[in-house]
């Protein structure tokens, strides 16, 4: 990336990091929080779910706000909500207040998922925007792995409330830099007919966004089901080790995504990744069916899948946002919303088959998702704007 691109991407990435830590830093503290406030296990889990609900539900709002308020105002509003929600969680004295503040956190965190890729895509060159999105993707891979570790270490010296307090402090510290990197105005003047309906009628955007969302849904199916299917067979640390291996593979691959995209082009990069995903998932399913998948094979498959996503993901995200500038914020919002909905639906459907079929159900679900994703890009949609 050019030095100008780095000055844009790094400050915005700090806001993405703060928003993600609102989820991942807090996870180890859930049992302590339940004990401190006298909550049941379902109530404790609900504090996780409501954050994700706020994150998903706010996407369309932030996509529209970006074109009415501009990137800088959206960034400021998102940070303000994230800080207020985090501080409110830290000070919450009962369950109702905590739930309300977690919802506020999720809504505030949703701003970064819309503003950051939209600003990167609309202000940088094609080459730098691809690499910028790859850099943000690497951060999005690191935080879920590092956040729970940092949260566990924090609990050694402080109580659960500080997991929220730290998020608020990080967001405040990052605010001046992120605001400076955010353009004052919207990506472009709002064009006649621009809106979510116009995007949903744009076949190219829908196909690319859905293909990308399905590939991420396959990843979420494995991650969400992993503790249930890996730990009983290979020990309590089996899933944690798999996560470290997968995140490492994703980071290494994503660091090369820009170079690979420059050489192959985004279309071929996405298609190659779709084929590789289907082939690896199908091979893994066959090995499981034949009883030929020891833990080492599971780790090798997961490293290959995550590495492929590290190459394919930034190219797919960047190409899906190849829409007219007046629509780029809305496109980013719809893409993230599709990703969240597809991941949640696929994970819940797979859950019905886990007890009877275990890891085979996970692999079969990943095959179906990979096949559907490939079908959408097998004949790559032609450029529109």
N, C-alpha and C positions, 0 to 999 in steps of 0.2 A: 504494500500500500504506500501511497505517497504520504509525505509528512502532513499535508493538509487533510488527507483522509483520516490519518491517525488522530489528529486534533479534533475531528468530528466523532469518530467511532468510540474512542476510549472514554470520554466523559459520558456519552449516552449509555455505554455498557455498564457504567457504575450504577446507573438507575435501574437497569435490568437486573443487576446483581442484588441490589437492595430489595427490589420487589420479590425476587425469587427466595431470598433469605427469609422473608416474612412467612414462607411456608416451611422451608427445609431446616432452618435454625431451630424452629419451634418443636419439631416432631419429637425429639428425645425428652422434651419437657412435659409432654402430655400427661404421663402418669402423675408427675408431681403436681401439675395444675389440677388434675382431678382430685387429688388428695387435699390440696390447699383450699379448694372451693367446695369440697364435699360433693363432687359430681359422680355420676355413674359412668361406666365405660362408653355406652352409646352417646351420652352427652359429650364426653370428651372427644369422640370421633366426629361428632357434629360440628365441633369448632374447626375441624380440618375441612369438612365438606362445605361449610358456608363460605370459607375463603375462596374455594374453587368456584362456587356458585357466583360470588361477586365478580370474580375474574372473568368468567364466561359471559355473564349477563351484561357487563359493562362494555364489551367489545364494540357493539354497534353504536353505543353512545359516543365513545371516544373517536370512532371512525368519522362520525358526523361532526363532532366538535372540532376535530383537526382542521376541517375545511371552513369552519365558521370562526374559530378563535385564533387559529394559527398554532404552529408547533410549540412556541415558547409558552403561550398561555396554558396549553394542554399539559406541558411538562410541569409547569408551576402548580397547576391544579392537582395533577396526579401526585406530585410530591407532597403537597399540603395534606391531601386525604390520607396518603400512606403514613405520614408522620403523625397526624391526628389519630388515626386508627391504631397505630402501634403504641403511642403514648396512652391511649384509652385502654388498650388491652393490658398494659403494664399496671395501670391503676385500678382495673376492674375489681369490684368487690362482690359481684354476683354473676350468675350465669347469663342473665338477660343482657347485661351491659357488655359482657365479654363477647357474646354472639353478635351484638350490634357493631361493636368495634372491629371484629374480625371481618364482617361484611364490608365495612368501610375500608379496611386494609385491602381486601380483594378488589374493590372498585378502584382504589387508588393505584394498585399495582397493575391494573389493566391498561392504564395509560401508556406504560412503557412498551407493552407488546404491540401497540398500534403506532405510537409516535416514532420509536427508534428505527424500525425497518423502513417506515415511510420517509423519514428524514434522510437516511442513508441512501435509499434508492433514488430520491428526487434531487439530492444535492451533489452526489458524487458521480464520477464517470462509471460506465458499465463495468470496467475492470475493477475499479476500487470498490464499487458497491457490492459486487460479488464477494470480494475478499473481506469487506466490512461485515457483511451478513455472516460469512464463515467465522469471523472472529467472535461475533456475538453468540453464534451457535456453540462455539467452544466454551464460552462462559456459561451458557445455559446447560452445558453438559457437566461442567466442573462443580457448579453450586449444589446440585442435588446430591453429589457424592461427598463434597466437603462440608456442606451445611450441617448435616446431622453429627458429624465428627466435632465440628466447632461447638455445636450446641451441647454436646455431651461434656466437652471440656469446660464450657462456661458453667455448667451445673455443678462442677467441682468447687467453684469459688462463689457462686451466686445462686439465687433461687430462680424459679421459672419466669418471674416477671422481667428479669433482665434480658431474656431472649427477645422480648418485644422492645425493651428499652434500647438495646443495641441496634436493632433495625432502624428505629427512629433517629438515633445518632448518626448512623451511616448515611441515611437519606438526607439529613440536614447538611452533613459534610459534603456530599456529592452535589447538592443543589446548585451552587454557584457555577460549577464547571458544566453541568448538564444544561443549565439555562443559557450559558454563553454559546454552547454548541448548537442550540435549537434556533432555527430561523424565526424571526418575529412574525412573519406572515404565514398563510397557508401555502401548501405546495404549488397551487395555481388558483386562478379565479374559478369559482364554481361555474361550470358550463351548463347550458340548457340541457335538461334531460338527465343530468348526472344524478346518481343516487344508487342505493342498493339494488333496486329493481333493474336498472340498466346493467349492472355488473352480473346479476343472476341470469340475464338474457344473453350475456357474452359467453358463448360456448367455450372459447379458448381458456378464459379465466377459470370457469367452473371445472373443466376437465383437469387443468394443471393443479388447481387448489385441492380438488378432491383426491387426485392421485398422491399428492404430497401428504395430505391428511391421513390417507389409508396406510401409507408407509410408516407414519408415526404411530398410528393406532396399533400396528403390529408390534412396535417396540413397547408400547404401554401395556399390551396384553402380557408380554413376558415379564415386565417389571412389576406389574400389579399382582401377577400370579406367582412370581418367583418364590417368595417366602413360603407359600403354601405347598409348592411342588418340589423345590430343591432341598430345603432344610430337612424335611423328614427322611430323605434318602441319603443325603451326604453330610449331614451335620449342621449345627446352628450357624456356622459361618459361611455356608455354601453360597447363599444368595449375596452376602456382602462381598465375597471374593469375586463373584460373577459381575457385580456392579463395578468394581474397581477395574476389572479386565475390560468390560464394555466401554466405560468412560475413557480409559486410556486409549483404546482403539479408535473411538470417535474423535478424540482430540488430535491424535496423530494424523488421521485421515482428513479431518476438517482443515488442518494447517496446510494441506496440499490441494485442497479443493479448488482454490483459485487457479493454480497452475494447470491442474487437470482440465478445468473448464476452459481456460485459454487455449489449450491444445486441442481438445475434442469439440468444443462448443457446448453450450448449455444443454441443447436438445439431446445430443449423443451422450452426454454425461448422465442425464436423467434416465434415458432409456437403458444405458448400460447398468446403472444402479438398479433399475426395476427388474431387469433380467437376472442380475446377480442375487437380488433378494429372493425372487421366486425359486431360483435354482438351489440356493443354500437352504431355504425353508423346506423345500421338497425333499432334498437329500437328508436333512435332519429328521424329518418325519419318517422316512423309510428306515433309517438307522434305528430309531426308537421302536418302530414296529417289529424289527428283526432282533431286538434286544441287544443292539450293538452300539449303544450310546452311553459309555461310562462318563464320569464327571469331566474328564479331560476333553471328550468330544463335545460336551455341552459348552464348556468354556471356549473351545475353538469356534463352534458355531456362533456363539454370542459375540465374540470378537469380530468375526467376519461380518455379521449382520450390522453391528454398530459402526464398524469401519466403512462399510458400504454406504450407510446412511450419512456418515460424516462427509463423504464425497458428494453424494447425490443431493442431500438436503439443502445446502446453500444455493446450489444451482437451481433446484426446483423452486425454492422460496423466491429467489431473485427473478426467475422467469415468470412465475405466477403474478408478480407485481409489475410486469411489463404492460401496464395499462395507461390510459391518458392521465396526465398529472392531476387533473381535478378529482380523479377517482382513487388515487394511490392510498390515502388513509383509509378509505372505506374498504378497499381491496385487502389491505393488511388486517383490518378488523374481521372481515368475513373469513379470511384464511385461518386466522387463529381460532375463531369460533368453530369453523368446520373441524379443525384439528381436535379441539376439546370435545366436541360432540361425538365425533367418530371414535375417539379413544375411550370415552366413557361408555358408549354403547357396546363397543367390541369387548371391553373388559367385563362388563356386566353379563353379556351373553355367554362368554367363555366360562364365567364363574359357575354357571349351571352344570357344566360338564367336568369340573375339576375333581369332585369327589370320586366319580366313577372312573375317570380316564387320566387324571393327573397331567403330567407333562405332555402326553400325547394330545390332549385337548388343546393345550397352548400351541403346540406345533401345528396342529391342523388349522386352528384359527389364523395363525400367521400365514400359512399357505394360502388360505382363501383371501386374506387381505392383500397379500403380495400379488396374487393373480389379478384381483380387481384393479389394483394400482397399475400393473403393467398394461392391462387392457385399455386403460385410459390414455396411455402415452405410446402404445405400440405404433399407432400412426400419429406422429406428433402434431399437435395443433399448429396451424400456420400462424405467423405473426399477424396481429391486427393493427395495433397503433403504430 
